[in-house]
């Protein structure tokens, strides 16, 4: 099964927040919009769960967002997506393929105790307790654009630290060229693990130079509070110039390898979801254009930026590569 095709109308994009939270008013507004996409969306969402705000713990001593490598796109000089939308519109297939159902099904997800094994081609393999891992580097706010392969986007104030800080702790060997990440696969807590929608556990990967880039971060919070389960608690990856499915959630294992790791979506549909998954408006998905996107909370579509607006910082990583082949 492939990632579901994004509807042209998304929650919060044609109504204000109060209407979004009220099903009857939202349905009325969508009917007035008069589009087939809105009708299809409503047909699938006759009884959506009630949106609610997560109750995260405040993260103490978060370093305020500052420029990284002189990036004009960091912090993103754009309106932040609301906490309601960020935490109630989620792709997390271990819980559900329905974006609006994930928050409810993940509500009782247990994130303590939690360990992350960092292993493979390293000098100092180690199993980190999550609270010890989060002390490796001071927490920073990073305001990043988030672009889903399904043509919708957000602007999110993440809290985390550079992945490079963790990798420095284990000292990668010279043979290490790639980094593989693995999500927890717990049938007791993650109801959709019992399905065959994907090959579990969820695996993602980066080249080592991508992993060491200062924009690549491990995230433990958003909006200054601890990360909610539906957004990947207690630890997720964020790589802002890549499509969102690269941002693996609820990480339990990180492995350094010499060979490119097989990744979940690339195995499921290799012609649609490449290993690199760099945001590229010039390379369409086989089933839709990637030239533009709809920002959650807005009505009009906007042009998609190469590398999601971070080309000045990361384009050099792919110098000489055919980005249509290595998509």
Helices and strands as residue ranges (DSSP letters): H 17-21, H 23-33, H 36-44, H 83-88, H 102-105, E 115-120, E 126-129, H 130-133, E 140-147, E 152-162, H 163-170, E 178-183, G 191-194, E 203-207, H 208-212, E 217-222, E 225-226, G 229-231, E 236-238, G 244-246, E 251-257, H 264-268, E 292-295, E 301-303, G 306-309, H 311-314, G 315-318
